[in-house]
Amino acid sequence: MSLVTRSAHQALGPRDLELLLLIAEAPEPLGARELCRRMSGPDTISESTMNRLLRRLDEQGLTRSQAGRGRVLSSEGQERAEQARSERRWHENLSQLKMKTLDDVRDLIVARRAVEREVVRSLATDADRDELELLRKRVIAHDLAVRTSQDRRKATIEFHRLLTQACPNRMLRGAASVLLDPAFDVLDSVLDIVAAGHGTLAASPLEHDAILDAVLRRKPDAAEAAMLEHFDRLSDDLTTQAAPHTARAIELFLQSQAGTSRALVPTNAPGDH
């Protein structure tokens, strides 16, 4: 199993994706002229350009010509179109979720704790040897790159995304990637502020090492316990954050970020520490 499943929005350009969905939604085959008429946007597309776009979809096995009447989707194209619709629904739902208060942050940690404990159990129990070895190499390579750039937050986010990408359970991958969507990356800035106040900034790398070690040793109970310990420490840091002015500063920061953050299309990989 590949550790990275590309989203429809990553695999196809905007025009290709729009074409795919136009063809998917039509009850009959669509030709280049009709597709030109239906394409949205301010720029007019010529039939010759449209034919090039259609040939590109044909070459990818997503569309096929039907008796000279126009294009229809192949079975693979139908799957990709449904994937794109799901991603759009996902994007619309996530765009409504904003973290504006410390309670929102705590809610996200609780949700991630519930899902990610099962992610590491699944990895330790069901992932095959090659998948675990690839996971180990990716984590090591990423940690080395991040250590070079001194980008701690990126490392903490990506560690959890790497675990999610490798999870053999499709349902857990989907649930975890929602909670790890880039729209929620602001969580790590908050946790950094809180951890700095509690002197626990150095705890996350050690906790990550314990989680990965248990997964690689195929110890699901130990992996789950290590993940729970990790999230419980994060939760404790937030709970014991007593200074009112610090809490207010965090909430002002969250509110300022809520106006600029946006939910991104999922990568199935979809941070924290």
N, C-alpha and C positions, 0 to 999 in steps of 0.2 A: 504494500500500500504506500502510495506517495504521501509524504508528510505535508505537502502543500497542495491544496485543491484550489485552483484559480477560480475566482468568481467570474460570472458572465461579464461584468463590467470591466474586469481586468483583461479578460481574454479577447474582447472585441472593442473596437473603437466606437465612439458615439453614433456615427452614421451607420455602421454595420449593425449595431444593436437596434437602432430605430427601424432599420429595414427588416430585420428579423422579426420584430414585434408587429410591424405592419402586415407582413405576410402571414404571421401566426393568427392574427385577428380577422383576416379576410376569409369569407366563406368560399371564395373561388380563387384560382390562380391569378397572380398579379404580374403584369408585364412592366417593362421599364418605363413606358410613358405614364401609366397609371400611378406607378410608385413615385415618379417625379412630381405628379400632381398632389399626392398625399403627404409628401415629406414636409415636415415643419421647418421653421426657421426663416430668416430673412434672405438667405442666399438661394438663388435658383440653381438647380442641378440639371445639367444637360443630360440627354438620353445616353450619349456616349459615356459620360462619367458614371451614370447609373448602371450601364451594362458592365463597366469595369468593376463596380462594387459588387454586382450580382455574381460575376465570374469568381470574385474572391471568396464569396460565401459558398459558391459551388465547390471550389477547390478545397475548402475546409470541411466539405461533406455536410454542410448545414442546410443547403437548398438544392433543388433539382428542377430542371425544366419539365413541364408536363405537356407533351404533345404540341409544343409551339404555342400554347395558350398563355404561358407565363410561368412564374416560379411558385413552387410550394415547398414546405419544409420537409426535410428528411426526418427520420425518427430522432437522429442526434440533434437536429435543429429544433425539433419540438421540445426536447429535454432542455436545451439551452435557453429557449424562450421562456419555459416555465421557471427555470432557475432565475432568469432576469426579473420575472414578475415577482418572485418571492423576495429577491433582493430589494426591489423597489418598495414592497410592503414593509420589509424590515427597516429600510431607511426611513420611511414615513413614521413608523412606530417609534423608532429610536429618537427621531428628531423632536419628539414630544417630551422626552425624558431629559430633565435638566437637574444638575446637582447645585442647589442654591443654599443649602443649610448643612450643618454638621449631621443632622438626622438623616439627610439624603446620603451622606458619605457612609454613615453607619449601616444604613439599609443595603447599600451596595456591597459592603464587606460581608454582611450576613448572607446575602444571596450568593456571593462568590465562594464563601466558606462551604455552603451546602453543596455546590456543584463541583468545586475543585477537589474536595475530598474524594469524590467518586471518580473524577478524572484520573487521579494518581492510583486509585485501586484498580481501575480498568487497565492502566498502563502496566502495572506490576503483575497483573493476572493474565492479561490476554495479548499484549503486544509480543510479536515474535522477536527472535534474537537480532535479526537485521535491523528492525525498526528501532530497537533500543540502542543498538550501536550507533545508528545514524543520529538518534536523539542526543546521545552522549557527545558525539563529534560536533554537532551543531551548537550545543550549549557551550562546549569548550571554546570553539572558534569564536562564538559571539562574545563570550566573556573576555577573551584576549583582545578582541577588537575594541570593546568598550573600555577596557582598562587602559588601553593606549590613548583613547580620546577623553578619558576621565568623565564619561557620560554615565553616571550612576543610574539616573532615572530610566534611561533607555534600557539598561541591563535588567532592572527590576521588572519592567513591563514585559520585555521580550522573553524572559524566563518562563513566565506563566503562559505566554502565547505559544512558545515552543512545546510545552507540555500538552497544551490543548490540541495543537496541530497533529501531534503523534498519537493522540488517544484513539484506540480502536473502535470505541463506541460512537457511532454517528450521532446519536441523539445528544450525548454528552458534549460532543464537539460543537454541535449547533448551539446548545444552551450556553456553554462556556464562551463561545465566540461572541454572543450577544453581550455578555457581561464584560468582555474584554474589548469591546468596540472602541476605536480611537476617540469617540465622543466622550468617553469616561477617563481619558488619560489624565485629566486634571486631578484625579484622585491621588496620583503619585506626588504631585506638588504639595497637596495637603498633608499627606503622610510624611513627607520630608520635613515640613514645618514642625509637625507634632513630634516626630522622632528626634529632631534636633533639640527640641525643648526637653526631651526625656533622656537624651544621651544614648539613644538606641539605634543610631544610624548604621552602626557596624553589625547589627543583628541579622539583617536580611540575607547577606551573602552566606552566612553560616547556616541559616535556616534553609536556604535554597540547596546548599550542599547536602544537608541531611535528607531532604525530600528526594533529590535525584539519586543519592546513594541507595536509599530504600527501594526506589523504583528499579534501579539497575540490578539490585540483588533479588528482585522478585519477591519482595516482602510487602504485600498489600496492607497489612495491619500497621506495619511500621511507617509506610508511606503516608497512609491516612493520618496517623498520629502526628507525624512531622508537619503535614499540611495544616492540621487543626492547631497545633502549637504556634505555627507561623501566624495564622489569622487571629488566634486568640491574643497574641502579643500585640498585633496591630489594633485590635479592638480595645485592649487594655490601655494602649497609648492614647487613644481617642477619649476613652471614658475618664481617664485621670487627668485629661487636659483641663486644668481648673481655672487658669487665668482668664477672666471674662474679656479682657481687652484682646487677648490672643484669639479667643473663639470668635469675637466680633470681626477681627481682622481677616480670619479665615473665611467667614461668611461673606464679607465684602468682596474678597478675592473670588469666591465661587460665583457670586452674582455677576461680577464683571466678566468672568469667563463664559457664563451661560449665554451672554449676548453675542459671543463670537464663535463658540464651539459649534460643531455640527456633527451629526452622526454620519459616519462614512460607510460605504458599501463594505460588507464583511469580506474578509479574506480567509475565513475558516481558520483563522489563526488568531486569530485573532490573536489595564495594567495595574500593577501594584508592585509590592515588594516581595 
